[in-house]
Amino acid sequence: AVGAAAMEEPAAHNGSAAGPTPGAGTPARPPATPEGMALAYGSLVLMALLPIFFGALRSVSCAKSKNSSEMPETITSRDAARFPIVASCTLLGLYLFFKIFSQEYINLLLSMYFFVLGILALSHTISPMMNRFFPANFPNKQYQLLFTQGSGESKEEIVNYEFDSKDLVCLALSSVVGVWYLLRKHWIANNLFGLAFSLNGVELLHLNNVSTGCILLGGLFIYDVFWVFGTNVMVTVAKSFEAPIKLVFPQDLLEKGLDADNFAMLGLGDIVIPGIFIALLLRFDISLKKNTHTYFYTSFVAYIFGLGLTIFIMHIFKHAQPALLYLVPACIGFPLLVALAKGEVTEMFSYESSAEILPHTPRLTHFPTVSGSPASLADSMQQKLSCPRRRRQQSPSAM
């Protein structure tokens, strides 16, 4: 829910290793230099583009995967319609928790929760890259983690995860980053986990069609605008939430180095939500079989334009901005204009991504036609039942 947090100009990141959080009695920080702000905003844009681009590419192979541990989660129109409501309830609940209970204990529980999730996400992210560094004679053993419920025919799989020795090495490396984050809450460790969450979200969360994407983005457009402009809930939770649910970059890096503590930030929801829509358009491009990625590149450029406009407006008005206010119209409008120009609006909205998620699953593509009166149908069925069944002899090739 906090993943759709707006970008905020000089905001302290509570996860920083050094530096107090600004508040009552805290001396004001010196204003960030133009160079520092340009470096921070440019880095945020680059970090946002990386998981979208590579996550979209990996979503294509993920959609065709037959491995049960790598199957994507499909978002339907019903899920998309409920998502802003569930996110609003979660966000308001977190806000009340931070107001009622001690922030220190809440963040301790959240840190342990995201410590485990971050290690798994980072391990899954770096696994394809690390495979290139393993020698050919590396003893790679296969493992399977299986949890079931019930017995006999009623047995149901709860967890079925397949991994190998190389995945265990990646898990060990990710655990080092996890311990670093847990002990120091350093902004670099925070960003490593944030990038891993974003890339996994774009790769594994699939919209089933463009209409569902429009419903999801439209609902979160209203959600983001309301909770940022209408109340202080979004900004308060984003600044109090000590977890890698946002990308941060210091604006005083040039002055203080790695110990900088004056951060600009971007919520992961402003990356993942448009990212899964851009990944859907990439799969739509591939389904057209024209060897062009027109809609993917159009939406990717639209995202850059929307994020750049967010930064510009935030810098002018000196106020946190709901990034989805600018990203949603750009990411939907630009590809739609291209589809109108090419006359492919019908193909775009009739494309079903779910048809490619399980290519090995048989699907009913047509229904048999039935004609005649009920009496004639009953007579024909009776004749078929009265005829002796002939056992088809299988040929050696069929055997």
C-alpha positions in Angstrom: 0.0 0.0 0.0 2.8 2.4 0.8 4.5 1.3 -2.5 2.6 4.0 -4.3 4.1 6.7 -2.1 4.9 10.0 -3.8 8.3 11.4 -4.4 9.3 13.9 -1.9 12.0 16.5 -2.0 14.5 16.7 0.8 13.0 14.2 3.1 15.1 12.3 5.6 15.2 8.6 5.2 14.7 6.9 8.6 16.7 4.0 7.3 19.9 6.0 6.9 22.9 5.1 8.9 23.5 8.6 10.2 21.7 11.8 10.6 18.6 12.7 12.7 15.1 12.9 11.3 13.9 16.5 11.0 11.2 17.5 13.4 10.5 19.7 16.4 13.8 21.1 17.7 15.9 19.7 14.9 18.0 22.3 13.1 17.1 22.7 9.5 19.4 21.3 6.9 21.2 23.5 4.5 19.5 23.5 1.1 20.7 20.9 -1.4 23.0 22.2 -4.2 21.7 22.1 -7.8 24.4 19.5 -8.6 23.3 17.3 -5.7 19.6 17.5 -6.6 20.4 16.7 -10.3 22.5 13.7 -9.2 19.8 12.4 -6.8 16.9 12.8 -9.3 18.8 11.4 -12.2 19.8 8.4 -10.1 16.2 7.8 -9.0 15.0 7.9 -12.6 17.8 5.4 -13.7 17.0 3.1 -10.8 13.3 3.2 -11.7 13.9 2.3 -15.3 16.2 -0.6 -14.7 13.7 -2.9 -13.0 10.9 -2.0 -15.5 13.1 -2.7 -18.5 14.6 -6.0 -17.3 11.5 -7.1 -15.4 9.5 -6.7 -18.6 12.0 -8.8 -20.5 12.0 -11.5 -17.8 8.2 -11.5 -17.7 8.1 -12.8 -21.3 10.1 -15.9 -20.4 8.2 -16.2 -17.1 4.9 -16.3 -19.0 6.2 -19.3 -21.0 7.7 -21.1 -18.0 6.4 -24.5 -17.0 8.2 -24.4 -13.6 5.6 -24.2 -10.9 8.0 -22.1 -8.7 8.3 -19.4 -11.4 4.7 -19.2 -12.5 3.4 -15.6 -12.6 0.4 -14.3 -10.6 -2.3 -13.1 -12.8 -4.3 -9.9 -11.9 -7.9 -10.0 -13.1 -10.3 -7.1 -13.4 -11.9 -8.0 -10.1 -8.5 -7.9 -8.4 -7.7 -4.6 -10.0 -11.0 -3.0 -8.9 -10.5 -4.1 -5.3 -6.8 -3.2 -5.1 -7.2 0.6 -4.4 -9.7 -0.2 -1.6 -7.4 -2.8 0.0 -4.4 -0.5 -0.4 -6.3 2.4 1.3 -7.3 0.3 4.3 -3.8 -1.0 4.7 -2.3 2.5 4.4 -4.7 3.9 6.9 -4.1 1.0 9.3 -0.3 1.6 9.2 -0.9 5.3 9.8 -2.9 4.5 12.9 -0.4 2.0 14.1 2.4 4.6 13.9 0.2 7.1 15.7 -0.9 4.7 18.5 2.1 2.4 19.1 5.8 3.0 19.4 7.4 3.5 16.1 10.5 1.6 17.2 8.8 -1.7 17.9 6.7 -1.6 14.7 9.7 -1.0 12.6 11.6 -3.8 14.4 8.9 -6.3 13.3 8.8 -4.8 9.8 12.6 -5.0 9.5 12.5 -8.7 10.3 9.7 -9.3 7.8 11.3 -7.5 5.0 14.7 -9.0 5.9 13.4 -12.4 4.9 11.5 -11.1 1.9 14.4 -9.1 0.7 16.8 -12.0 0.8 14.5 -14.2 -1.3 13.7 -11.4 -3.8 17.4 -10.4 -4.2 18.4 -14.1 -4.6 15.8 -14.6 -7.3 17.0 -11.4 -9.0 20.7 -12.2 -9.2 20.3 -15.9 -9.9 20.3 -15.6 -13.8 23.3 -13.3 -13.7 25.3 -15.4 -11.2 24.8 -18.5 -13.4 27.3 -17.1 -15.9 30.1 -17.0 -13.2 29.8 -20.6 -12.1 32.3 -23.0 -13.7 31.1 -25.7 -15.9 32.2 -28.5 -13.5 30.3 -26.9 -10.5 28.4 -29.7 -8.6 24.9 -28.4 -9.1 22.4 -30.6 -7.2 18.6 -30.2 -7.5 16.3 -29.7 -4.5 12.6 -29.3 -4.0 10.8 -27.7 -1.0 7.3 -29.2 -0.8 4.6 -28.5 1.8 1.3 -30.3 1.4 -2.0 -30.3 3.3 -4.2 -33.4 3.7 -3.6 -36.9 2.4 -4.6 -39.2 -0.4 -6.7 -37.7 -3.2 -7.5 -34.6 -1.1 -3.8 -33.7 -0.8 -3.2 -30.1 -1.7 0.1 -28.3 -2.4 0.8 -25.3 -0.2 4.4 -24.6 -1.2 6.3 -26.2 -4.1 9.6 -24.5 -4.7 12.4 -26.0 -6.8 16.0 -24.8 -6.5 19.6 -26.0 -6.9 23.0 -25.5 -5.4 23.6 -22.3 -7.5 20.4 -20.8 -5.9 21.9 -21.6 -2.5 25.0 -19.6 -3.3 22.9 -16.7 -4.4 20.9 -17.0 -1.2 24.1 -16.8 0.8 25.2 -13.7 -1.0 21.8 -12.1 -0.6 21.9 -12.9 3.2 25.1 -10.8 3.5 23.2 -7.8 2.1 20.3 -8.6 4.4 22.5 -8.6 7.5 24.0 -5.3 6.3 20.6 -3.8 6.0 19.3 -5.2 9.3 22.3 -3.8 11.2 23.0 -0.5 9.5 19.8 0.4 7.5 22.2 1.8 5.0 20.5 3.5 1.9 22.5 1.3 -0.5 21.3 -1.9 1.1 17.8 -0.4 1.1 18.0 0.3 -2.7 19.3 -3.2 -3.4 16.3 -4.7 -1.8 14.0 -2.1 -3.4 15.3 -2.8 -6.9 14.9 -6.6 -6.3 11.3 -6.1 -5.1 10.5 -3.9 -8.1 12.0 -6.3 -10.7 10.3 -9.3 -9.1 7.0 -7.4 -9.1 7.2 -6.5 -12.8 8.3 -10.0 -13.7 5.9 -12.1 -11.6 2.7 -9.9 -11.5 0.9 -10.2 -14.8 -2.2 -8.2 -16.0 -4.5 -10.5 -18.0 -5.5 -7.8 -20.5 -5.2 -4.0 -21.2 -8.7 -3.3 -19.8 -7.6 -4.7 -16.4 -4.5 -2.5 -16.6 -6.6 0.6 -17.2 -8.8 -0.3 -14.3 -5.8 -0.9 -12.0 -3.9 2.3 -13.0 -7.1 4.4 -13.0 -8.0 3.2 -9.5 -4.5 3.8 -8.1 -4.4 7.2 -9.8 -7.3 8.3 -7.6 -5.8 6.5 -4.6 -2.4 8.2 -5.0 -3.8 11.7 -5.6 -6.2 11.5 -2.6 -3.7 10.2 0.0 -1.0 12.7 -1.0 -3.0 15.9 -1.7 -6.1 15.2 0.5 -4.2 14.1 3.6 -0.8 13.7 5.1 -1.2 10.0 5.6 0.9 8.8 2.6 3.9 11.1 3.3 3.8 10.4 7.0 3.8 6.6 6.6 6.4 6.7 3.8 8.8 8.7 6.1 8.0 6.6 9.2 8.1 3.2 7.5 11.5 1.8 8.1 11.5 -0.8 5.3 12.8 -1.0 1.7 9.4 0.1 0.2 11.0 3.1 -1.5 14.1 4.0 -3.5 16.2 6.7 -1.9 19.2 8.7 -3.0 21.0 11.4 -1.1 21.1 15.0 -2.3 24.2 15.8 -0.3 26.2 12.8 -1.6 28.8 15.2 -3.1 29.3 16.9 0.3 29.1 14.0 2.8 29.8 10.9 0.7 28.2 7.6 1.7 27.2 9.1 5.1 24.8 11.5 3.5 21.3 11.8 5.1 19.3 14.3 3.0 17.3 12.0 0.7 14.9 12.2 -2.2 12.7 9.2 -2.5 10.4 7.3 -4.9 7.9 4.7 -3.8 8.1 1.2 -5.3 4.5 1.4 -6.3 5.4 4.2 -8.8 7.7 1.7 -10.4 5.8 -1.6 -10.2 2.3 -0.4 -11.1 3.3 1.2 -14.4 5.9 -1.5 -14.9 3.5 -4.4 -15.0 1.4 -2.4 -17.6 4.5 -1.8 -19.7 5.4 -5.5 -19.5 1.9 -6.4 -20.7 2.4 -4.2 -23.7 5.7 -5.9 -24.4 4.0 -9.3 -24.4 1.3 -7.8 -26.7 4.1 -6.6 -29.1 5.4 -10.2 -29.2 1.9 -11.6 -29.8 1.6 -9.4 -33.0 4.6 -11.3 -34.4 5.8 -8.2 -36.3 9.3 -8.2 -34.8 8.8 -4.7 -33.5 8.3 -3.5 -29.9 6.5 -0.3 -30.7 4.1 -0.3 -27.8 6.8 -1.3 -25.3 9.1 1.5 -26.3 6.3 4.0 -26.5 5.1 3.2 -23.0 8.8 3.1 -21.8 9.3 6.6 -23.2 6.0 7.7 -21.7 7.1 6.5 -18.3 10.3 8.6 -18.6 8.3 11.6 -19.6 5.8 11.2 -16.7 8.6 10.7 -14.1 10.5 13.7 -15.4 7.3 15.8 -15.2 6.8 14.6 -11.6 10.3 15.8 -10.6 9.9 19.1 -12.4 6.5 19.9 -10.7 7.8 18.8 -7.3 10.9 21.0 -7.7 8.8 24.0 -8.7 6.1 23.7 -6.0 8.4 22.3 -3.3 5.8 19.7 -2.2 5.5 15.9 -2.4 3.8 14.8 -5.6 1.8 11.7 -6.3 3.8 10.3 -9.2 0.9 8.3 -10.6 -0.9 11.5 -11.3 1.6 12.1 -14.1 2.6 8.5 -14.9 -0.9 7.0 -15.4 -2.1 9.4 -18.2 1.3 9.1 -19.9 1.6 5.3 -19.8 -2.0 4.8 -21.0 -2.3 7.7 -23.3 0.8 7.4 -25.4 0.3 3.7 -26.4 -3.4 4.4 -27.0 -2.6 7.2 -29.4 -0.1 4.9 -31.2 -2.8 2.2 -31.4 -5.3 4.7 -32.9 -2.8 5.8 -35.5 -2.0 2.2 -36.5 -5.6 1.0 -36.3 -4.9 -1.6 -33.7 -7.1 -0.5 -30.8 -9.3 -3.6 -31.2 -6.3 -6.0 -31.2 -4.9 -4.2 -28.1 -8.0 -4.6 -26.0 -8.8 -8.1 -27.2 -5.3 -9.4 -26.3 -5.4 -11.9 -23.5 -2.1 -12.4 -21.7 -3.5 -15.3 -19.7 -3.7 -17.3 -22.9 0.1 -17.4 -23.0 0.8 -17.9 -19.4 0.0 -21.7 -19.5 0.8 -22.8 -23.0 0.8 -26.4 -21.9 -2.8 -26.2 -20.6 -5.4 -27.3 -23.0 -8.0 -24.7 -23.8 -11.5 -25.0 -25.4 -11.2 -22.8 -28.5 -14.6 -23.6 -30.0 -17.9 -25.1 -29.0 -19.7 -27.9 -30.9 -22.9 -26.9 -32.7 -26.1 -28.7 -31.9 -29.1 -28.6 -34.2 -32.4 -30.4 -34.5 -35.4 -31.0 -32.3 -35.1 -32.6 -28.8 -36.9 -35.7 -30.1 -34.4 -36.2 -33.0 -31.5 -35.6 -30.6 -32.9 -38.3 -28.2 -33.3 -40.8 -31.1 -29.8 -40.2 -32.3 -28.3 -40.7 -28.8 -30.3 -43.9 -28.3 -29.0 -45.3 -31.6 -25.4 -44.6 -30.6 -26.0 -46.3 -27.3 -27.5 -49.4 -28.9 -24.6 -49.8 -31.4 -21.9 -52.1 -30.1 -18.7 -50.3 -29.3 -15.7 -51.3 -31.4 -12.4 -51.4 -29.8 -9.9 -49.4 -31.8 -6.8 -51.4 -32.5 -3.7 -49.4 -31.9 -1.0 -49.5 -34.4 2.6 -50.2 -33.3 3.5 -46.5 -33.9 0.7 -45.4 -31.6 1.9 -47.9 -29.0 
